[in-house]
């Protein structure tokens, strides 16, 4: 698998699509969630040479994203839908490490090339100084992997379902 659509069983596999996509994928089975697709961590593993300018990897990534973005456009009835390109790292949203704000999200993106550029920005963020320091401070030694969710823009926000450590009421 390399692409998982929200609400489909493949989108529930946190080890492949990350915490954010898995949570939204499960929500999409029962609630109205803006449609989207996830370029999973197996694509990151295989195509990450695109980050260093590898033309072959970039072409494969373009083919994957272009087909999925065209499918999204067809589903929502827009030629170039505006999307949020959201990091969904493997292991994020854990009880002891939320990774909130550590990886990139790019909002209001339209067009295949812009989506690819935003996706690459999300991929780069997994190796940023900020994310690397966050993992080091928490003793996380696993090789970082990231998936990226491309989701139709709707409204943006954040909601917490439990009190954060040390939060005051």
N, C-alpha and C positions, 0 to 999 in steps of 0.2 A: 504494500500500500504506500502511496505517497500523498494522496489527497483524501481527506475525510470531510464529509458535509455535516454540518450541525444537525443533530437529531437522528442521524444514522448510527447504527451500532459501532462503527469504526471510530466515531468521534468520542466514544466513552473511554477509550484506552489511554489512560493518563501516561503510561510509559512511552507512548508513541506521539500523542498530541499535546501533552503537558496539562497542567492543572486547570488553567483558564478555559481551554477548549473543552476538556472533559466535563467541567462543571456546566458550561453553556450547552454542550451537546445533550447532557441529561435534562437540563431545563427545557430545551427545545422540544422534548417529547411530550410535555404537558402544558407548556406556556408559550405565549407568542414571543419569540426571540427573533431579532433581525437575522435574515439568512446569511450564511457565510460558509466558507470552506477553509480547511486547515492544510497547509503544506507541512507535512509531518516531519518528525526528527529523522526518519530514514532518508528523506530528501536532503536534509541538512548534512547528514553523514556522507552522502554520495556526491552532492553538488557543491559542497563548501569551497572547492577550488575556484568557484566563480568569484569568491571574495578577493582572490589574488589575481583576477583578470583572465582566468582560464576561459578561452573562447568556447570550447566544447561544452564545458559545464554551464556557462552562461546561456548557450543555445538550448540545452536541455531544460534549464530552469525556465527560460522564456516559453518553450513549448508547453511545459506543465502549467505555468501560470496563465498563459494566454487561453488555453482550452478551458480552464476552470473559471477564469474571469468571464469568458464568453458565455459559459453555462449560467453563471450568476446573472449576467445581463439579461439572458433569455428568461430566467426565472422571475425577475423583477420588472421586465418590460422596459428596460432603459438601455441605450446603446453603450454608455460609459458610466455605470453607476458609481457614485461617490462611496468610498469605503474607508473603514478604519483598518489599518494593518497593525496587528497586535501581537506582541511576543507572547509565547505560551511555553515557557521553559519546562523541561522535564525536572520534576522535583520541586517546582515552585508551589506555593500555597500549602507547604507542610506545616505541621503544628509548631515546629521550632524555627522555621525559616520561610517567611512569606515571599521574599524577594520583591516586595512592593517597591516600585520605582527603580529597580535595578536594571531592567531591560527596557528597550525602546518600544514605543507605540507611535505610529504616525497617523494622524487624523486627516480626514477630508482629502483622500487621494483618488484620482480618477485617471483611467487609461492604463493599458498594460505596462508600458515602460515605467511609468511612475509607481505602479504597484510593485514591480520587480525591484526598483531602486529602494523603496520603503522596506521590502522584505529583506534585502541585503543589509540595510541599516539595522534591522532587528537582529539578524544573524550576527553582525559585528558586535552588537551590544553584549552578547554572551561572554565575550573576551575583553570587555572594557575594564579599565582599572577599577571602576566602582564595583562592578559585579565580581571581579576577581577578589577584591578586598573583602567584600561581603561573604563570599564562600570561605576565604581564609579565616576570617574572624569567627566563623561558626564551625570550623573544622571539617568542612565539606571537601572531600578529596576526589570525589568522582569526576570524571571528565564531563565538562558541561555540554549539554545537548539542548537544542531549542527547536520548537515548532513555531509556526507563524499562522495566526488566524486572520483571514481576510473577510471582513464582515461589513455588510451594508450599513452605512451611517444612519443613525436614528437619533438617539439622545445618548449623552455620555454621563457617566457617574460611577460612584462606588458605594457599596453598602456592605457593612460588616454585620455578620450574624452572631457574633460573640464578642465579649469584651476583650480588648487587647490587654496584654500583660502590663500592669502598672497604670492602666487608664483610670482616671478619676470620674466618678459619676456626677 
